[in-house]
Amino acid sequence: MLVLTRCLGETIVIDGDIHITVVAVKGDRVRIGVTAPKDVTVDRQEVHARRSEFSSNREQSLVQS
């Protein structure tokens, strides 16, 4: 894992077209803005896990049908 330090308003660029910006810092919370192409899915980790679980369950039910 690459760990980078950024200050409020600073941006990290991934592969030239994904931009991650520190939007706000409040206590132990950091708000991050993400700009990415429409074909790139950006989710919080827990949302990604739910989507993956749903997709996996759906594929299993289609195979069983």
KEMILO-896437 format. One record per residue (C-alpha): residue number from 0; residue in one letter; y negated, z negated, x. Coordinates in nm, 4 decimals, decimal comma, padded with zeros to 6 digits, always signed. Each point is the difference from the previous one (the first is absolute). Example, Ala and Ser with C-alpha at 12.3 -4.5 7.8 and 13.67 -1.06 7.14 Angstrom:
(0 a (+00,4500 -00,7800 +01,2300))
(1 s (-00,3440 +00,0660 +00,1370))
end
This chain:
(0 m (+00,0000 +00,0000 +00,0000))
(1 l (-00,3411 +00,0942 +00,1275))
(2 v (-00,2563 -00,2754 -00,0649))
(3 l (-00,3670 +00,0977 -00,0001))
(4 t (-00,3111 -00,2125 -00,0355))
(5 r (-00,2760 +00,1336 -00,2245))
(6 c (-00,3241 -00,1487 -00,1261))
(7 l (-00,1514 +00,0365 -00,3446))
(8 g (-00,0842 +00,3658 -00,0661))
(9 e (+00,2124 +00,1345 +00,2852))
(10 t (+00,2728 +00,2596 -00,0547))
(11 i (+00,3422 +00,0858 +00,1384))
(12 v (+00,1083 +00,3668 -00,0142))
(13 i (+00,3665 +00,0996 -00,0295))
(14 d (+00,1056 +00,3558 +00,0755))
(15 g (-00,3535 +00,1279 -00,0489))
(16 d (-00,0060 -00,0113 -00,3803))
(17 i (+00,0817 -00,3582 -00,1017))
(18 h (-00,2887 -00,2455 +00,0337))
(19 i (+00,0378 -00,3763 -00,0386))
(20 t (-00,3290 -00,1902 -00,0225))
(21 v (-00,0643 -00,3750 -00,0043))
(22 v (-00,2122 -00,0288 -00,3161))
(23 a (-00,0375 -00,3790 -00,0302))
(24 v (+00,1134 -00,3247 +00,1587))
(25 k (-00,0063 -00,3145 -00,2121))
(26 g (+00,1761 -00,3086 +00,1362))
(27 d (+00,3580 +00,0948 +00,0814))
(28 r (-00,0161 +00,3192 -00,2105))
(29 v (-00,0819 +00,3448 +00,1313))
(30 r (-00,0842 +00,2913 -00,2312))
(31 i (+00,1062 +00,3354 +00,1376))
(32 g (-00,1003 +00,3449 -00,1224))
(33 v (+00,2378 +00,2908 +00,0553))
(34 t (-00,0962 +00,3664 -00,0105))
(35 a (+00,2996 +00,2333 +00,0153))
(36 p (+00,1036 +00,3452 -00,1209))
(37 k (+00,1233 +00,0117 -00,3619))
(38 d (+00,3554 +00,0739 +00,1168))
(39 v (+00,0151 -00,3314 +00,1921))
(40 t (+00,1094 -00,2984 -00,2102))
(41 v (-00,1795 -00,3224 +00,0912))
(42 d (+00,1371 -00,3242 -00,1501))
(43 r (+00,0052 -00,3707 +00,0717))
(44 q (+00,3393 -00,0996 +00,1407))
(45 e (+00,1125 -00,1770 -00,3203))
(46 v (-00,0937 +00,3022 -00,2150))
(47 h (+00,1852 +00,2305 +00,2383))
(48 a (+00,3105 -00,2213 -00,0266))
(49 r (-00,0135 +00,0112 -00,3829))
(50 r (-00,0419 +00,3776 +00,0000))
(51 s (+00,2946 +00,0382 +00,2371))
(52 e (+00,2138 -00,2307 -00,2142))
(53 f (-00,0909 +00,1914 -00,3172))
(54 s (+00,0736 +00,3326 +00,1675))
(55 s (+00,3344 -00,1260 +00,1309))
(56 n (+00,1016 -00,1390 -00,3409))
(57 r (-00,1003 +00,3267 -00,1679))
(58 e (+00,2053 +00,2079 +00,2455))
(59 q (+00,3039 -00,2252 -00,0564))
(60 s (-00,0242 +00,0352 -00,3782))
(61 l (-00,0255 +00,3799 +00,0302))
(62 v (+00,3130 +00,0090 +00,2192))
(63 q (+00,1922 -00,2178 -00,2462))
(64 s (-00,0926 +00,2233 -00,2972))
end
